[in-house]
Amino acid sequence: MKSWRHGLVLAALTVAAPYASAQAADALQVRNWAAACANCHGTNGVAQPGMESLAGQKQEDLAKKMLDFKNGRKPATVMHQLAKGYSDEQIQQISAYFAALKK
């Protein structure tokens, strides 16, 4: 009986393991995308004076700004080009990442 249960648990873990790995990889990928913002917006989204901090802002506001840059609705010197490098889904994920950080 123990052998049967052990096999069932192993089977369940085998099925769940790739999903868990994919979730962790996704979180790491989003963090890597967000790290590209550090040059101007500071480490962990906390900028030096004169630049906009991203940490702790509302996800909806950050995503709207990025999408506005991407679609040419908001003027910029660099951001309109950078935003074009991300899909709308990636922009949503990056925005959620910064919104979850402390100000």
FENLINKA-V909364 format. One record per run of one state. SS is the DSSP state (H for helix, E for strand, C for the rest). FROM is the first residue (numbers start at 0). TO is the last residue. Records with the same first field share a line. If there is no record, write none. Layout:
SS = FROM-TO / FROM-TO
This chain:
C = 0-0 / 35-36 / 41-41 / 45-57 / 70-77 / 83-86 / 99-102
H = 1-34 / 37-40 / 42-44 / 58-69 / 78-82 / 87-98
